[in-house]
Amino acid sequence: MVAQGLIFGEGPVWNRREGRFYWVDIIGDTIWRWTPEVGAEVFIRPSGRANGMTLDRQGRLLVAGWGSRSVWRIEPDGVVRTLASHYRGVRINTPNDIVVRSDGRIYWTDPSGALFIPGMEGDDLQRYLDNHPVFRLDPDGTVVEAVADVSYPNGLCFSPDESRLYINDTWRAHIRVFDVAPDGELSGGEVFYSLVGDEPGVADGMKVDGEGNVYVTGPAGIHVIDPSGRLLGRIKVPGHTTNMAWGEDDWRTLFVTTYSSVFRLRLGIAGIPVGPEADA
């Protein structure tokens, strides 16, 4: 156990350059960071009900601003820069999870959960979009609706070679897989995996390991699925699991967030690095 006493843990990401692990407490309105020799400490509070987080190739922290209804980034000098908050002149929903491709294109899921889940709301509770899209932010600053027909998009992750993008749907309890074109456009979208089990847990956070196996939160904890869509097994985690992230120097540690706690476990296979190390 790395931390406990959270209200809604989420957004895990490891910064290898710093040797630190970051995560959020959405309802607690805090971004936390943990260093092995120091322990847990507050990094940002209030956080605008931050949710998913990742690092870009420059090592900057990218945040899905759940309550702030924006995607934002922390610059090297500590300045917070808003990257996206509107689509076609209206406010987006409530960004949930976020990934960045090697060419700098950013994808995020945009359900409306912060508009109706108690304790997660921001200042503006009006919904302006009729659907729950997955958005893409291109390097020129253009916001593109990448996928329009997901009932409640939540976690997303690339295959190791970035040729496929996996997007899960909490309400439909499945993962879909899309082909990714060089310009970032998505096609396909067939169902890749449907969650099994009646224990607590839903399709939420999602990651891929170095062999292309997909890890997704679900009933009992974490489901591990091979690249063909076959369930390899489930990692049982105490409590309601929300997300996970690879970390430490060899990327073989899996940090796991739940509603109340953060755990870490060692696995025999490395995950996909994030940040500058992704290009190493």
N, C-alpha and C positions, 0 to 999 in steps of 0.2 A: 504494500500500500504506500503510495506517494503522498496522498492527501485525503482528507475526509472532512465532513461537516459542510459540504456544498449543498446548494438548493437545486441547481440544475447544471451539472458539469457538461461541457461540450468543447468543440473547437481545438482539439489537441494538435500541436505541431512541435517538432524538435528542431532547434537551431544548432547544427553541428559546429558551426564556426564559433559560437559562444559557449557550447557545451551546456545549453539550457533547454528546458522543456516549458512550453507555454500552453495554457488552456484557459477557458472562460467559465465563469458561473453566470449564466444568462440572467436568471432572476436576481442573483446577487449583484448584477451590474458591474462585474469586475473581470479584468484580464489578469490572470495569475502567471507567475513564472517560478520555476523550480530549478535550483542548481544543486547537484549532489552534496557539495560540502556546506551549503548554506541552508537548504530547505526551501519551503514555499514562501513567497513574498508577493505583495500587491505590485503589479506593473502599471495598470491603468484602472482608475475608478473615479467617476463613472465611465462606463465603456459604451454607452448608448445601446445597451443590451446586445453586445457583440455575440456572434454565433460562430460559424465556421471560420477557420483561419488557415493560411498556408504561407509559404515564402516564394518570392519570385527568384529568377536567376541572379539578381543582384543582392539577394539576401534580405530584401525588404519584406516586412510583415504585411500581408494582405488580409483584410478582414471583411467578412460578410456582416454588414451592419444590420442586424435583425430589427432592433427597435428604432434605429436611426433611419432605416429605409434607404440605405446607401451602401456602396462598396468603397472602402477607403484603404489607404496605405500609409504606413509610417515611414517617412523619409529618413536618411542617415542622420540628419540634424535634429530628429525628433518631431518635426512638423508633421501634422496629420493632413493628408491630401485626399479630398473626395474625388474618386474616379468616375462614379456613376450614381445617379439618383433619379433620373427620369428616362422615360422611353416615349418617344413621339409626343413630347410636351406634357406628359402626366407623370406623377410619381409612381415608381415601381412598387411592388408589394413589400415583402420583408425578406431580404436575402438570407438564405439559410446556410448553404455550404458552397465552397469555392475551390477551384483548381486553376492552375496556370499552365499553359502549354509552353514548350521550349522556345517558341517564336514570340512569346509575350502575350498571346491571346488569353484572355481570362474568361472562364465560364462560371456561372453561378446559378443555383436553383432559387426560384423566387415564388414560394408559396405565400399565403397570407396569414400564417400562423400567429404572428405577433399582433395581429389585429383582433384576435378573439381569445387567445390563451391568457388566462389571468396571470399577472406578474411579469409578463414579457412585453407589455405594450410600451410604445413610445408616445410622443405628443400628438401625432396625427393618426387617428384610427379609421379614417375614410379610405375605402377601397376604390381605386381608380381603374384597375384593369379587370377585364371580365374572366381572365383565365389565370393559370399558374404556370408561367413559362419557365424555360431554361434560357438564360440570356448569355450572350457572348459580347465581350468588349474587345474590339480590335485595336491595334496599336495606334491608329489615328484618332481614337476616342469615340468611334461610332459604336452605339449599342445596337445589337442585332438580336432578334428573337430567334434563337437556335432551334428550340423545340416548343411547340404550342400545345400539344395534346396530352400532357401529363396531368393526372388528377391532383396529386400532391407531391411534387418533386422534392427530394430531400438530399441524399448523398450522391456524389458523383466522383468518378476517378477514371484516369486513362489506363489503357493497357501499357505494358513496358515500352513498346515502340510507338505509342501515341496514335496508332492506326484505328483504335476503337475507343469509344467513350461509353462507360457504363453509367446509367442514371437509374436510381431506384425511386419507387413510388410507394409512399407510406400507406396511403389509403387502399391501394390495390395489392399491396404486399408482394411486389415482385421487382425484378431488375430488368431493364431493357438495355440492349446494346446497339450502338450506332457506329457506322463507319464514318471516319473523319477524313475529309478531303484536305489537300494542302492549303487551301484558302480558309480552312476552319469550318466549312459547311458540313452539316451532319445529314446522313441518309440511313435508311433502314429503320431500326427501332423495334425489332422483334423481341419478344420476351426471352430473356436469357436464363432466369431462375425465379421460381416462386417459393416463398418462404414456407417452412414447415415447422410445426410445433405449436403447442397451446400454452407454453410458459410465457411469462412477461417478456416483452421486447417487440420492437417493430423495425421495419426497414428505415435506417437512419444513416449513420456514418458508414463510409465505405472506403477501402483501400485495396491496392494490388501489390503482390510480392514480386520478387525478381523472376519467378517462373510463370507469371501471368495468372496465378490463382487470385480469386477475388474474395475479399473478406468483408462481410456486411453484418451489421448488428441485426438481431432478430430474436425470436423466442429462445430463451435460455442464455443468450450472450452474443457470440459471434459465430456466424456460419462461414465455412471455408469452401469455396466452389472452384473446381478446376476450369481451365479455359473453354472446355466443351459444355459447361453448365451443369456438371455433375457434382453433387454434394459430397465432399470428402469427409466432413465431420463438423462438429460444433464444439467451440471452446466455451465452457460454462463459466460465467462470470457472476459473482454475487451482485444482486441488485439489477436495476433496469439499465442496460448498457446503451450508451448514446453515440459513442464514436471511438476512434482509435487512430494511432499514428506511429509509424516506425521511427526509431531513434537510436541514440548512442553511436559510438564511432564506427561500428560495423553494421549498423542499421538492422540488427537482429533482435532488438528489444521492441516489444509492442507495448506502447502506452495506451491504456484504455480508460475512457471516462464513463462514469455512470451518473445517475441523478445526484448521488451524494458523495462519491469518492473518485479517486484516480488510482489505478493499479498499473503495474508494469510486469511483464513476463518475458522470459527469454525463449526464443524459438530457434529452430535449426536452419532456418532459411532467412535470407535478408529481404527487406522490403525495398521499395523504390525510394531513393534519396530525393529530398526536396531542397530547394535553395541552390546556391552556387555549386554544391557537390553533385547535383543532378547532371551536370555536364562533364564531371570528372571521368 
